[in-house]
Amino acid sequence: MNEEKKSIRKSPSMFQKVKKTLRQKSRDSNKPKKAGSKASDRSKSDIPSKFLRGRKGKKSDRTKSNRNPTGKKVIPRECNTSRSTSRESDQKSRLEHFVRSIDLEEDGDPILGTPDLLRRKKKKGKRGKERREKDKKELSKEGPGEEKAGTPRSKQKAKSWLGMEAAVSFFNKNNDIQKIRNEYHFLDSLTCSKTTESFDANTARNREGSPKIYDENRVKLNRPGHEDVNYINASFIKMKSFGHKIIVAQLPQLENESFVEDFWHMIYQEQITLVYLLVPEKALKNTSITLFKEEHGAYQYTGKMFINNRRAEVLGDPKEYTIEVLPEGNSDSVMCQVNHHATWEHLQQPPKYRPIIKMIHQFLSEKQVQNANICVVSVFGCGRACSFIGALYAISQLNQGIEPNICDIMRDIQQQRPKATESFAQYSGVYAIVLDYIVRKRGSKRDPINREINRFIDELTDISPAVSPINEKNQY
């Protein structure tokens, strides 16, 4: 048994056989051929088949039978002998080159292919090394916590929401309905000694039952020839670290054309490019004058204002319109996007939070509206409009990683616009909108925290169902 093992170990390797054969081949090719020499009569089977694949294939083509399947003899076509001789000489030169390269080396690993294949493998190996070095350099530039998209070894990590920690902390501090009720009672008890002279002097231009507005931050119209009348029921709202112009306005009384003209003049004067119209359909229908034409391509003249509908998408919620506003005698119009959400009833929460979140998300994410001046319109320009602004500002803080305080936000708004929260249902609705946004940003419905948030949202919704009827007259 031991002798057999020794014999196996001493037996020459495949690589050594190839070397020996190829050396002998090169020596024989250099010597002049003799008739009947053993080198010339050596069988080609001694040379490994992998080095003679091309030659064998050609020989088999030339030695094919000259008879067709019917048995008749076929006269062969003339073949180009110059091509075959050139190919054979190329193969001989390749073999000689390979033999010289072998002679320079000692015994090594077995060869798995021809020299051409070896060169290709070396090139591929170099390219792979270069790519790996390139990836390492790029990763080192980006830092240890980042990965570049498109790299072969890793996929780009999804960006985590900046407000994740602030959102969880916000829910943990505000998951008690009694706490939210106490906050509402605190806001309802606040008083302000600011003057309201302009409101008192223009009662005809205010809707019946609308809360007073303050003089210091009201919008003043600038119309040549109408300096005596510069009043409109609209107020500027300033929020800390919020670089947008915000106006809260009541829906103009559609029975009077001059009031509608005042509204569109304010939009043009303040360069408002985004209007959120939070009024039911019944407040806009069955009136002698329309706020704007809802059909695409339709237009109207309201006083000296040209109002043209350039785009109308009415299938979704909210409905979206692009309205061109142009005063008489001017050539530069204002293109204003109007989002109309019609299902939020007076003193109630919105029946669905998704349309509200859609409008807020659009404002905070889309580049074409990120620098927009906005006007939020409700029937009286207080409860629904101010609740929408409160939710928008709270969500913008979350996106910056700041934990919002709803009570402080609504107090700041109420100091600029009276009756910013008209009912406990509306105030709790601000919490519900923000919490629903948090659930959507967190993603997974099976997440235990999301389940707890959804349960609490259901409790907030049950405080005052959005479908409950309102018995007050002329309230929208």
Secondary structure, DSSP 8 states (H G I E B T S, - for coil): -HHHHHHHHHS--HHHHHHHHHHHHHHHHHS---TT-TTTT--GGGS-GGGSHHHHHHHHHHTS-SB-TTS-B-------HHHHHHHHHHHHHHHHHHHHHHHTS-S-S---S-HHHHHHHHHHHHHHHHHHHHHHHHHHHH-TT---TT-SS--------TTHHHHHHHHHHS--HHHHHHHHHHHHT-------HHHHHTGGGS-TT-----STTEEE---TT-TT--EEEEEEE--TT--S-EEEEE---TT-HHHHHHHHHHHHHTT--EEEE---GGGTSS-SS-SS--STT-EEEETTEEEEEEEEE-SSSSEEEEEEEEETT----EEEEEEE-----TTS--S-SHHHHHHHHHHHH-HHHHT--EEEEESSSSHHHHHHHHHHHHHHHHHTT----HHHHHHHHHTTSS-S--SHHHHHHHHHHHHHHHHHHH--TT-HHHHHHHHHHHHHHTTS-TT----STT--
